[in-house]
Amino acid sequence: MGYDITEPYGPLIETTARVAVWNVWARFGPWREREQAILAVLAGADADVVVLIEAWEDAGESQADRLGARLNLPHRVFRGVPDEMAAADALSGVAVLSRWPLTRLGEQRLGDQDGWDGGFAVFAHAEGPRGPLQVFGVTLGWKPGHSTQRQQQVRDLGAFVRKEADTQAPVVVAGDLNAVPDSDEIRMLTGRTAVAAPGLVFYDAWETAGDGTSGHTWSNANPWARPVLWPDRRIDYVLTAWPRGGGAGHPVRCDLLGTSPVDGVMASDHYGVVADLRY
């Protein structure tokens, strides 16, 4: 069959999956009260898959389990590294919570791990009702002057995605990437400069399907962020790989999460991102 300019991907998929990502700021500040606010916001979002950055786990408890049980997301994976700012047995890392079974789990440290500003990725293959949704929860180094380090982390992420992902199914990268949209590291992911891995190009869900505003996820309107003295920035993302047949994975809507207090409590120092993707 010849190429159809009116339907280059074939008839578009009209159903969607909802993916959310949020840096939930570990156990800083009044974390129990914040956790209640996080739960309230995520319950309202009703996402099929939630990626938590700076999730925590220790010998007695797991934040992935605490939240997942309340959000009716029974399938969960957490991978982390020792949390240097907490108790000796505590881990800080990335969690994926899912409405659907998670298989083919993996993890990958990104970039040079000799320093304190490395990156980390968790892979989970969600077995949804209309086929797999391949989710990579990612955090990159946070230091403002470490663009070069983040670029290497993005290259490592690209290699990890190419190794783990099926090119016929939707691929989602959701995380706190600590880089603004016009940075070299984000431009590598969105195809505006040399890509992280051959053929690997992502759509930025906010750019594609947001409301046209700046979409800052680090905002001085947030009292938890304000003391850090950084400018307002958009550093948290849902990215989806160039669409498959039917436009699978293509963002049709994107919103921010946690921009207002819940019972007087701001949920985190970051705002979250939630996107509806053709699925």
Buried (B, 14 or more C-beta within 10 A) or exposed (E): EEEEEEEEBEEBBEEBBBBBBBBBBBBBBEBEBBBBBBBBBBEEBEBBBBBBBBBBBBEEEBBBBBBBEBBEBEBBBBBBBEBEEBEEEBBBBBBBBBBBEBEBEBBBBBBBEEEEBBBBBBBBBBBBEEBBBBBBBBBBBBEEEBBEBBBBBBBBBBBBBBEBBEEEBBBBBBBBBBBBBEBBBBBBBBBEEEBBBEEBBBBBBBBBBBEEEEBBBBBBEBEBBEEEEEEBBBBBBBBBBBBBEBBBBBBBBBBBBBBEEBEEBBBBBBBBBBBBBBB
